[in-house]
Amino acid sequence: MTNKVTHFSTVISPEGCRSDNSDSAPLQCILLTMCFLGRLPRQTVQRKNIPVHISVSVAEEYGPFTSPVMEAISVDLCSTRSNSPLMMDDSTPSQANNDLSSQVDVIIPFLPLRRTFNHINPMEWATLSKEIEEWLVNDVDTRSQLWTWGCDAFWLTFVAAYPLFPRGKWPMWDPRIPVEGIFIQEWLGRSNDIDAMKLEGDHSLLALLNGIWAEFNRHAALFHPLPLLAVD
């Protein structure tokens, strides 16, 4: 017997990023925030295997050229506010949205990146990695989702700065930052397959840094839904 599923949907019109020197341009990233109103009965909360399915459909005009990539991160409002929309029965959507915005409106000092940031230069990534490391250990609560997000951001930048990691030469990071997260675990899992001699070649290094740059853009948008590079 399958459970009845309630469907909700909305339609948005994403804009294309401006590009003056190319015949093509990517669609802008979209930050989607979902707030679940109401209270769940205890027996439902205790069941841990009830999923929430999230799907995205794109118009057929986009289909041949692009596909959506989604990342999910939970924002724990229950433990931080007694009047969290998750704990209220009579919240209106506008009230819930305002409460949620106040929780996720965090200051991330290293974003946006300066306009001249060169993502194919490992030294630039090394500087950014150090900034993220210092911010994490000095300013971020290790129990928060921002800490999890920041650790992933750190490892993206650290590997971009030292692409031979865990081989080669690299500085020791603050041990309070755990070697955890999807990206770093996958990287370490395939590190033995990376040919150090090939990676030192310009073409292979460029491909790696371009890939990390694309992933960093997607990851940053979770907490920074604005242009990644500073606009004058």
Secondary structure as GFF3:
##gff-version 3
##sequence-region A 1 232
A	DSSP	alpha_helix	42	46	.	.	.	ID=ss1
A	DSSP	three_ten_helix	85	87	.	.	.	ID=ss2
A	DSSP	alpha_helix	93	104	.	.	.	ID=ss3
A	DSSP	alpha_helix	122	139	.	.	.	ID=ss4
A	DSSP	alpha_helix	145	161	.	.	.	ID=ss5
A	DSSP	alpha_helix	182	190	.	.	.	ID=ss6
A	DSSP	three_ten_helix	191	193	.	.	.	ID=ss7
A	DSSP	alpha_helix	196	199	.	.	.	ID=ss8
A	DSSP	alpha_helix	202	220	.	.	.	ID=ss9
###
